[in-house]
Amino acid sequence: MNYSFQFDDVLAAWPLLLQGSWVTVQLSLTATLLGLLVAIACAWAKTSGPRPLRWAVQAYIELIRNTPFLVQLFFFFFALPAIGLRWTPHTAALVAMVVNLGAYATEIIRAGIESVPRGQVEAARALSLRPHQVFRLVVLKPALRAIFPALTSQFILLMLSSAVVSVISADDLTSVAANLQSQTFRSFEIYIVVTAIYLALALLFSALFRGVQRRWLSYPDRR
């Protein structure tokens, strides 16, 4: 094997790679924040809402969890324009990621909600707290402590899965890599660097989330 590694062209394009990395991080963070809002609302509806609403949420979850993310992405970008709803690649990617994460995170948050002891909920109701106050003040924070590791793992998976959005020309890191490959034909070097960037991002956010968990979500030591 007489392959000559040439990273000059790849390293010369570091501003483009940095921009693509930022788009990936921005998409992932925005989709996570919006997806968690969707998931919290759906988890509340599934655990405390009326029966028709619970059925609707369950149908949404089953639809998203049992279809490929790529198909969902194509639906938002290619199918919806047929009925007049047109989005930019960035917006379509964001909406698809929010809808996808919302379905998966709903089940995670629901499990956290159901892990909260019923006695705490009944005590809050005995104090005449309204249902939304019980959910926000008594249920949500203990549930978040229990499910935080699962949610952070879901964020990492979402960030890595965001590479798929390059197929609709969203300007993420993978899309930048594909453009560079078509210009330089240094596929091996480009994807080594891109793999290293994704790995670094995943490790960085994992360390950041561990710090957040230790700082704000750890239980006090029992004495």
Residue, then its C-alpha position, 0 to 999 in steps of 0.5 A: m500500500n503506497y498511499s501518500f497522505q496529503f492533509d494540506d487541502v483539508l487543513a486549508a479549508w478549516p474555516l469551512l469545517l469550523q462553520g460546518s461544525w457550528v451549524t451541526v452544533q447549532l442545529s442539534l442544540t436548537a432541535t434539542l431545546l425545542g424537542l424537549l418542549v414538545a416532549i414535556a408537553c406530550a409526556w404531560a398529555k400522555t400521563s394526565g391528559p384526556r383519552p383522545l389526546r393520549w391516543a393522538v400522542q401515542a400515534y405520533i410516538e409510534l409513527i416517528r419511532n417506527t419510521p426512518f429519520l431519513v424518510q421523515l426528513f424527505f417528507f418535510f423537505f420534498a413531500l410537503p412542498a407538494i401541498g404548498l409548504r416550502w422550507t429551506p434545507h436548514t428549516a426542514a432539517l430543524v423541524a425533522m430533528v425536533v419532531n424526531l427527538g420529541a417522540y423519543a424524549t416523550e417516552i424518556i420523560r414519561a418514564g421519569i414522571e412515573s418514577v416520582p413517588r405518588g405520595q409526593v404528588e398526593a401531598a402537593r394536591a393536598l396543599s391545593l396546588r394546581p395540576h400545572q404547579v404539581f407537574r412543574l414544581v413537584v414532578l418535573k425536577p425529580a424526573l429530570r434528575a432521573i432521566f438526565p443521563a438518558l436525555t444527554s445520550q439522546f442529544i449525542l445521538l441526535m447530533l451524530s444523526s444530524a449528518v443525514v441532513s446533508v442529503i438535502s443540502a443543509d450546510d452541516l459538517t458532513s455537507v461541507a466534507a462532501n463539497l471538499q471531497s468533490q473539490t480535492f478528491r482527498s476522501f480519506e484525509i477529509y473523512i479522517v478529519v471529519t470523524a475526529i471532529y464528530l468524536a471531539l464534539a461528542l466527547l466535549f458535550s458528554a463531559l459538559f453534561r456530566g459537569v452539569q449533572r454534578r453541579w445542579l442535578s446531584y442529590p445531596d449526600r446523606r449523613 
